[in-house]
């Protein structure tokens, strides 16, 4: 008699039922066992998970660990400064470490215009080591800056609009602008504030790291005139760049990017020119045109429901425009196809209904070039070449030939420019590379560097899989047929014979601790694996 196990998996419990399937039609199903297994979740885990809170139960511990690491790194920098200052015989006396806030900021202001002792200079650098200013990666800055810029445009166009609540970077930007208008360093600014109010909250006033580094440079330049043998360029490099303002690179998270289901490679970013073209063709090949005229019997060439697929020429006409535009409305699509009457007589079953998504990567780069009146035709070229390749079937060992986009597509100008903008994280380094490689002006290079191609995330296919599928998409095949022609099983389905032949494990293995990114899910899945119906 065949047994069937039914499961009802919840966030706090797992219900199960073991059912005997009858061998004959006249027999009935019988319940062999039934029960429930309670998942041991804490109240915080249960409430958070049921609300869709993606925050891990270890998040608080992670925050505490992060604070400890920051403190440890600060102490390490301070220790390195102490070692170097002792060698240079400029380590501060105990009295200098006991200065109050007014005296300490006054010393920083004084060092900009007058001579101070080497011990006082060292004390200033100890102070600068405590507060180094805000510095973020290019991606985070771009998102905040773009939101602020778009809000500014909205408020300018609509003065009556309710102003948006300012964010973290907005307040920093306001402080930086005020500092620039006054022509002061951070030390001078706080010194003036402390003279008026000795208990001003300095910690709540965050400035950019570049402003702190500017103050360091100005103090060093002024004091170097008095101590040229001590404040050398070599010592400046050591103190400024290797100790106080050293910033370690973020750890790469590329290992978390999933692998393609067809090729053992990481999936490609959605912003890749290849991914953009693949996305457009997949959409074009499933669009159907509905004619209300055909339904009324006033037009031919449609099925009995008044529908038809687009012809290959129509798809190419749309592609020509979508390749250079970020989006195309349904009405614009109908006009390109030659149906001027629009919604009155015709309709397109576009997935997003109102618009067809185009090449957002091309459109974003071209928009910047247009702002600076730069001829970008040679820089945005993306010509694809199709070639014949052989593929060996892993099971039958038969050799099949299929078409493939040449790997030389990665040498095309648009791909090269996108890859540079996507891969270089440091803004200063990226701007310098854009200037040296393409001869762009600093303003143009900075505008291009602000484009964030990371926020779109990753697609579902690797670049190699896209290069295999794309030639058939370009011939008008839908995604399923294109995969079939290459030899990919896009649905992952198996035949009845294949399913019966597959080898089953004797038992399911538990997920190792912390192997999943959501501990609550990991706990529930392991509870299911541990379930033993009686």
DRENNU-948758 format. One record per residue (C-alpha): residue in three letters; x negated, y, z negated. Coordinates in steps of 0.2 Angstrom, whole numbers, padded with zeros to 4 digits, always signed. Example, Ala and Ser with C-alpha at 12.3 -4.5 7.8 and 13.67 -1.06 7.14 Angstrom:
BEGIN
ALA-0062-0022-0039/SER-0068-0005-0036/
END
This chain:
BEGIN
UNK+0000+0000+0000/UNK-0007+0017+0005/UNK-0009+0030-0009/UNK-0008+0049-0006/UNK-0015+0061-0018/UNK-0006+0078-0019/UNK-0014+0093-0027/UNK-0007+0110-0032/UNK-0023+0121-0036/UNK-0020+0137-0046/UNK-0031+0149-0056/UNK-0028+0141-0073/UNK-0023+0123-0069/UNK-0023+0110-0056/UNK-0007+0099-0054/UNK-0009+0082-0046/UNK+0002+0068-0041/UNK-0002+0051-0034/UNK+0011+0044-0023/UNK+0013+0026-0015/UNK+0018+0027+0003/UNK+0030+0014+0008/UNK+0025+0000+0021/UNK+0042-0002+0028/UNK+0055+0011+0033/UNK+0068+0005+0022/UNK+0057+0008+0006/UNK+0055+0024-0003/UNK+0040+0034-0009/UNK+0035+0030-0027/UNK+0026+0041-0039/UNK+0011+0031-0047/UNK+0005+0045-0058/UNK+0007+0063-0061/UNK-0002+0076-0072/UNK-0010+0093-0074/UNK-0028+0098-0078/UNK-0031+0114-0087/UNK-0045+0125-0081/UNK-0055+0132-0095/UNK-0055+0151-0091/UNK-0057+0165-0103/UNK-0043+0178-0104/UNK-0054+0191-0095/UNK-0058+0178-0081/UNK-0040+0173-0079/UNK-0033+0191-0078/UNK-0046+0198-0067/UNK-0045+0183-0055/UNK-0026+0184-0054/UNK-0027+0202-0049/UNK-0039+0199-0035/UNK-0054+0206-0045/UNK-0070+0201-0035/UNK-0081+0206-0050/UNK-0091+0191-0057/UNK-0090+0187-0075/UNK-0108+0189-0075/UNK-0107+0208-0069/UNK-0109+0215-0087/UNK-0124+0204-0090/UNK-0131+0210-0073/UNK-0129+0228-0078/UNK-0138+0226-0094/UNK-0152+0216-0085/UNK-0153+0231-0073/UNK-0155+0243-0087/UNK-0169+0233-0095/UNK-0178+0232-0079/UNK-0177+0251-0076/UNK-0184+0254-0093/UNK-0198+0241-0091/UNK-0203+0249-0074/UNK-0203+0266-0082/UNK-0214+0260-0096/UNK-0226+0252-0083/UNK-0227+0268-0074/UNK-0231+0277-0090/UNK-0244+0264-0095/UNK-0253+0267-0078/UNK-0253+0286-0080/UNK-0260+0284-0097/UNK-0274+0273-0091/UNK-0278+0285-0077/UNK-0277+0301-0088/UNK-0289+0293-0100/UNK-0302+0290-0086/UNK-0300+0308-0080/UNK-0301+0314-0098/UNK-0285+0324-0097/UNK-0274+0313-0108/UNK-0262+0325-0119/UNK-0265+0328-0137/UNK-0251+0322-0149/UNK-0245+0340-0151/UNK-0240+0341-0133/UNK-0229+0326-0135/UNK-0219+0335-0149/UNK-0214+0350-0138/UNK-0196+0354-0138/UNK-0186+0355-0122/UNK-0188+0374-0120/UNK-0206+0374-0122/UNK-0208+0359-0111/UNK-0198+0366-0096/UNK-0207+0383-0099/UNK-0224+0374-0097/UNK-0217+0367-0080/UNK-0212+0384-0075/UNK-0228+0392-0080/UNK-0239+0379-0071/UNK-0232+0385-0054/UNK-0240+0402-0056/UNK-0253+0402-0070/UNK-0267+0391-0075/UNK-0264+0378-0088/UNK-0275+0365-0096/UNK-0278+0348-0089/UNK-0270+0341-0104/UNK-0254+0351-0101/UNK-0254+0346-0083/UNK-0254+0328-0089/UNK-0240+0331-0101/UNK-0230+0339-0086/UNK-0233+0323-0076/UNK-0227+0312-0090/UNK-0211+0323-0090/UNK-0209+0321-0072/UNK-0211+0302-0074/UNK-0195+0302-0085/UNK-0183+0310-0073/UNK-0187+0306-0055/UNK-0171+0311-0046/UNK-0158+0303-0035/UNK-0164+0292-0020/UNK-0153+0280-0011/UNK-0155+0270+0005/UNK-0150+0276+0022/UNK-0134+0266+0023/UNK-0126+0272+0006/UNK-0131+0290+0011/UNK-0123+0289+0028/UNK-0106+0283+0022/UNK-0105+0297+0009/UNK-0111+0310+0021/UNK-0099+0305+0034/UNK-0085+0305+0022/UNK-0089+0322+0016/UNK-0092+0329+0034/UNK-0075+0322+0040/UNK-0066+0330+0024/UNK-0074+0346+0028/UNK-0068+0346+0046/UNK-0050+0342+0040/UNK-0050+0356+0027/UNK-0057+0368+0040/UNK-0044+0363+0053/UNK-0030+0363+0040/UNK-0033+0377+0026/UNK-0017+0372+0017/UNK-0023+0354+0015/UNK-0026+0348-0003/UNK-0045+0347-0005/UNK-0052+0330-0008/UNK-0059+0326-0025/UNK-0078+0328-0024/UNK-0089+0312-0026/UNK-0106+0309-0034/UNK-0116+0315-0019/UNK-0105+0330-0016/UNK-0110+0337-0033/UNK-0128+0333-0030/UNK-0127+0343-0014/UNK-0119+0358-0022/UNK-0133+0358-0035/UNK-0146+0357-0022/UNK-0139+0371-0012/UNK-0138+0382-0027/UNK-0156+0378-0031/UNK-0161+0383-0013/UNK-0151+0399-0014/UNK-0160+0404-0030/UNK-0177+0399-0023/UNK-0182+0389-0039/UNK-0189+0373-0044/UNK-0179+0361-0055/UNK-0191+0365-0070/UNK-0188+0384-0067/UNK-0170+0382-0066/UNK-0168+0372-0082/UNK-0180+0383-0091/UNK-0168+0398-0087/UNK-0153+0388-0093/UNK-0161+0383-0109/UNK-0166+0401-0113/UNK-0147+0405-0112/UNK-0141+0389-0120/UNK-0153+0377-0129/UNK-0141+0363-0130/UNK-0137+0362-0111/UNK-0134+0344-0105/UNK-0149+0341-0093/UNK-0145+0323-0090/UNK-0128+0326-0082/UNK-0136+0337-0069/UNK-0143+0326-0056/UNK-0155+0332-0042/UNK-0163+0323-0027/UNK-0179+0315-0029/UNK-0186+0326-0015/UNK-0183+0341-0026/UNK-0193+0334-0040/UNK-0207+0329-0028/UNK-0207+0347-0021/UNK-0210+0353-0038/UNK-0224+0341-0041/UNK-0233+0347-0025/UNK-0231+0365-0030/UNK-0238+0362-0047/UNK-0253+0352-0040/UNK-0257+0365-0026/UNK-0257+0379-0039/UNK-0268+0370-0052/UNK-0279+0362-0039/UNK-0287+0379-0037/UNK-0293+0379-0055/UNK-0298+0360-0056/UNK-0304+0355-0038/UNK-0315+0341-0045/UNK-0301+0332-0055/UNK-0285+0336-0045/UNK-0292+0328-0029/UNK-0281+0322-0014/UNK-0286+0304-0019/UNK-0280+0307-0037/UNK-0264+0315-0030/UNK-0260+0300-0019/UNK-0263+0289-0034/UNK-0252+0299-0047/UNK-0239+0305-0035/UNK-0236+0290-0022/UNK-0242+0275-0031/UNK-0236+0278-0049/UNK-0223+0292-0052/UNK-0213+0291-0036/UNK-0217+0273-0031/UNK-0201+0265-0025/UNK-0201+0246-0021/UNK-0192+0240-0006/UNK-0175+0232-0008/UNK-0175+0213-0007/UNK-0168+0207+0009/UNK-0151+0199+0009/UNK-0152+0191+0026/UNK-0152+0174+0018/UNK-0134+0177+0013/UNK-0129+0179+0031/UNK-0120+0164+0037/UNK-0125+0153+0051/UNK-0116+0151+0068/UNK-0105+0136+0070/UNK-0112+0132+0087/UNK-0130+0136+0085/UNK-0141+0135+0070/UNK-0145+0153+0070/UNK-0138+0168+0059/UNK-0123+0176+0066/UNK-0126+0193+0075/UNK-0120+0210+0068/UNK-0104+0216+0075/UNK-0112+0232+0081/UNK-0124+0223+0092/UNK-0121+0227+0111/UNK-0119+0209+0114/UNK-0106+0207+0101/UNK-0097+0222+0107/UNK-0096+0216+0125/UNK-0091+0198+0119/UNK-0077+0206+0108/UNK-0070+0217+0123/UNK-0070+0202+0135/UNK-0061+0191+0122/UNK-0047+0204+0120/UNK-0045+0207+0139/UNK-0043+0188+0143/UNK-0028+0186+0131/UNK-0019+0202+0136/UNK-0002+0199+0144/UNK+0008+0213+0154/UNK+0026+0213+0152/UNK+0037+0221+0165/UNK+0055+0226+0161/UNK+0057+0229+0179/UNK+0054+0211+0183/UNK+0066+0206+0169/UNK+0079+0216+0178/UNK+0074+0208+0195/UNK+0066+0224+0202/UNK+0048+0217+0203/UNK+0039+0201+0208/UNK+0023+0193+0203/UNK+0029+0190+0185/UNK+0036+0174+0177/UNK+0054+0172+0172/UNK+0051+0181+0155/UNK+0043+0196+0165/UNK+0026+0192+0159/UNK+0009+0189+0168/UNK-0010+0189+0164/UNK-0021+0203+0170/UNK-0031+0199+0186/UNK-0049+0199+0185/UNK-0051+0215+0194/UNK-0039+0223+0182/UNK-0049+0217+0167/UNK-0065+0224+0175/UNK-0057+0241+0178/UNK-0052+0241+0159/UNK-0070+0235+0155/UNK-0078+0249+0164/UNK-0070+0262+0153/UNK-0070+0252+0137/UNK-0089+0249+0139/UNK-0092+0268+0136/UNK-0077+0272+0125/UNK-0074+0267+0107/UNK-0055+0264+0110/UNK-0042+0265+0123/UNK-0023+0268+0119/UNK-0010+0257+0126/UNK-0003+0271+0137/UNK-0021+0274+0144/UNK-0023+0256+0148/UNK-0007+0256+0158/UNK-0013+0271+0167/UNK-0029+0263+0171/UNK-0019+0248+0178/UNK-0009+0259+0189/UNK+0007+0259+0179/UNK+0011+0277+0176/UNK+0028+0275+0169/UNK+0020+0268+0153/UNK+0031+0261+0139/UNK+0047+0264+0149/UNK+0045+0250+0161/UNK+0029+0240+0155/UNK+0021+0234+0139/UNK+0004+0226+0134/UNK+0003+0214+0120/UNK-0013+0221+0113/UNK-0017+0214+0096/UNK-0018+0230+0088/UNK-0003+0236+0097/UNK-0007+0255+0098/UNK-0025+0254+0105/UNK-0038+0242+0113/UNK-0055+0243+0104/UNK-0070+0247+0115/UNK-0089+0248+0113/UNK-0090+0257+0097/UNK-0109+0256+0097/UNK-0111+0264+0114/UNK-0098+0277+0110/UNK-0106+0282+0093/UNK-0124+0284+0101/UNK-0117+0294+0117/UNK-0107+0306+0105/UNK-0123+0311+0097/UNK-0132+0313+0114/UNK-0117+0324+0120/UNK-0118+0335+0105/UNK-0136+0339+0110/UNK-0133+0340+0129/UNK-0145+0325+0132/UNK-0144+0315+0148/UNK-0142+0297+0140/UNK-0138+0287+0156/UNK-0155+0279+0156/UNK-0156+0276+0137/UNK-0138+0268+0137/UNK-0141+0255+0151/UNK-0136+0237+0147/UNK-0138+0226+0162/UNK-0135+0208+0160/UNK-0142+0194+0171/UNK-0134+0177+0172/UNK-0145+0161+0174/UNK-0143+0142+0175/UNK-0149+0132+0160/UNK-0148+0114+0155/UNK-0141+0107+0139/UNK-0143+0089+0133/UNK-0127+0082+0124/UNK-0133+0076+0107/UNK-0122+0061+0107/UNK-0122+0054+0125/UNK-0139+0062+0129/UNK-0132+0068+0146/UNK-0139+0083+0154/UNK-0126+0097+0158/UNK-0129+0113+0167/UNK-0120+0129+0162/UNK-0122+0148+0164/UNK-0131+0159+0151/UNK-0135+0177+0149/UNK-0154+0179+0150/UNK-0163+0183+0134/UNK-0170+0198+0143/UNK-0154+0207+0138/UNK-0163+0211+0122/UNK-0175+0222+0132/UNK-0162+0233+0139/UNK-0163+0251+0134/UNK-0146+0251+0124/UNK-0151+0235+0114/UNK-0168+0242+0110/UNK-0161+0259+0104/UNK-0147+0250+0094/UNK-0160+0238+0086/UNK-0171+0252+0080/UNK-0156+0262+0073/UNK-0150+0246+0064/UNK-0166+0238+0058/UNK-0176+0253+0050/UNK-0169+0257+0033/UNK-0180+0272+0028/UNK-0173+0288+0035/UNK-0190+0297+0037/UNK-0198+0282+0045/UNK-0183+0280+0057/UNK-0184+0298+0062/UNK-0202+0298+0065/UNK-0201+0282+0076/UNK-0187+0290+0086/UNK-0197+0305+0090/UNK-0213+0296+0094/UNK-0205+0282+0105/UNK-0192+0293+0114/UNK-0198+0311+0112/UNK-0182+0316+0103/UNK-0182+0333+0094/UNK-0181+0331+0075/UNK-0163+0337+0075/UNK-0158+0324+0088/UNK-0168+0310+0079/UNK-0160+0314+0062/UNK-0142+0314+0070/UNK-0145+0297+0077/UNK-0152+0291+0061/UNK-0136+0295+0052/UNK-0126+0283+0062/UNK-0123+0268+0051/UNK-0121+0251+0061/UNK-0121+0241+0045/UNK-0104+0245+0039/UNK-0096+0234+0053/UNK-0103+0218+0045/UNK-0107+0202+0055/UNK-0097+0193+0068/UNK-0094+0174+0069/UNK-0106+0169+0083/UNK-0125+0170+0085/UNK-0133+0180+0099/UNK-0137+0163+0108/UNK-0119+0157+0107/UNK-0113+0174+0114/UNK-0125+0172+0128/UNK-0119+0155+0132/UNK-0100+0160+0131/UNK-0100+0177+0139/UNK-0103+0172+0157/UNK-0087+0162+0157/UNK-0077+0176+0148/UNK-0083+0187+0162/UNK-0075+0175+0174/UNK-0058+0177+0166/UNK-0058+0162+0154/UNK-0051+0163+0137/UNK-0062+0160+0122/UNK-0056+0141+0120/UNK-0059+0137+0138/UNK-0076+0146+0138/UNK-0082+0136+0123/UNK-0076+0120+0131/UNK-0086+0124+0147/UNK-0102+0127+0137/UNK-0099+0111+0126/UNK-0094+0119+0110/UNK-0079+0113+0100/UNK-0073+0129+0094/UNK-0059+0122+0083/UNK-0070+0109+0075/UNK-0056+0096+0078/UNK-0060+0078+0079/UNK-0050+0064+0089/UNK-0042+0050+0079/UNK-0056+0038+0084/UNK-0069+0050+0079/UNK-0060+0053+0062/UNK-0060+0034+0059/UNK-0078+0032+0063/UNK-0085+0046+0052/UNK-0094+0041+0037/UNK-0087+0046+0020/UNK-0097+0049+0004/UNK-0094+0037-0010/UNK-0090+0053-0021/UNK-0090+0071-0020/UNK-0105+0081-0027/UNK-0102+0095-0039/UNK-0107+0112-0034/UNK-0123+0118-0043/UNK-0121+0131-0055/UNK-0121+0149-0048/UNK-0121+0141-0030/UNK-0105+0151-0026/UNK-0104+0169-0027/UNK-0088+0169-0037/UNK-0090+0159-0053/UNK-0071+0157-0056/UNK-0069+0148-0039/UNK-0084+0137-0043/UNK-0077+0132-0059/UNK-0060+0128-0051/UNK-0067+0118-0037/UNK-0078+0108-0048/UNK-0063+0104-0059/UNK-0054+0097-0043/UNK-0069+0086-0039/UNK-0069+0080-0057/UNK-0051+0075-0056/UNK-0048+0057-0059/UNK-0029+0052-0057/UNK-0025+0037-0067/
END
